[in-house]
Amino acid sequence: LNTDRWRAVDVDGLLNDAALAVIDAVEDAFGPAARGSSIGAVIARNDIRGQSTAEVKSATLTLTDALTIKAIDEALLVADNRARVNADSVAANVVISTNTMLGGSQASLLSSTITIGGDLRVQADTAATLIAQVDSRLQASVSVGVTLAFNTIGYRPANLFENLVDTLLGTELGGLETLKTLAQIKNSSLEVGGDVLVQASADGSISAHIANQALALDLSVGADSGAATTLTVAPVLALNRVAASTEARWALGNNGDEANIEGNLKVLAAGDTDITARVSATAASAGVSQSGAAKALSFAVSMARNAISNTVVAEVLDDA
């Protein structure tokens, strides 16, 4: 053997060094692995409910200036749920996040006689914002992580079974309780020296980031190494939906109601609803064996249902 041109290489040492390098890289990304098995669970429910009402009813008012009847309902829900499970053999984790928002606003002028020298404003404003983040990560030889996330505005709180059925089939088992915004003048006589504004505006938005990451790694090296088997399961089910109605209405009654307005009449309704959702499921398995078979199986699925129901109405009615 010409040692000037050839050199003996310790293959076992190279494999050991490579395995340790991979383990170090995985631990840098996911944290050091624990010994044994680990089971984790995160169950969170957040429920916000509100209602704002401003009303003038059966009143007789004479004012030299303006009259404003205004109802405002604003709500913000921020939920951040994170889970980390590391193990040497088996890691299992379940994350269930449920966020619900209910509310609305109503501004009304009902069955009244109003005489004013300035403007008359009847305004209802509603804003509901839901920001949700779910982040689940697992690392073991066998990793199983399940993530369920339900974010709703304008739907009554539902149990886990109802949420699952609604996500899979698009039903409404929990029931609607629409985010309602109403501005109205009804059955009232008006003498207004300025402008009349009946305005309803609503904003309902969901921003959701839902991620489930599972890594299975089994490195069998050395003279006594056997078969390496890894399994990863990482399903995600997510439901995001908004139900809202926005109405601006002026209705004259049948009891001789009259309206004399020197300025402008505006009946306005604006409803803005949106859902921004990012849902991901990642499963990775790696099995390395110096001697014996290496088997790796990964299964990841993500299912998301996003739904918006938004009704906007502006009308002037004469019931006489």
Secondary structure, DSSP 8 states (H G I E B T S, - for coil): --TTT-----HHHHHHHHHHHHHHHHHHHH----SS-EEEEEEEEEEEE--EEEEEES-EEEESS-EEEEEEEEEEEEEEEEEEEE-SSEEEEEEEEEEEEE-EEEEEEES-EEEESS-EEEEEEEEEEEEEEEEEEEEESEEEEEEEEEEEESB----HHHHHHHHHH---SS-B--EEEEEEEES-EEEESS-EEEEEEEEEEEEEEEEEEEEEEEEE-STT---EEEEEEEEEEEEEEEEEEEEEEEEE-SS---EEESS-EEEEEEEEEEEEEEEEEEEEEEEEESSS-EEEEEEEEEEEEEEEEEEEEEEEEE--
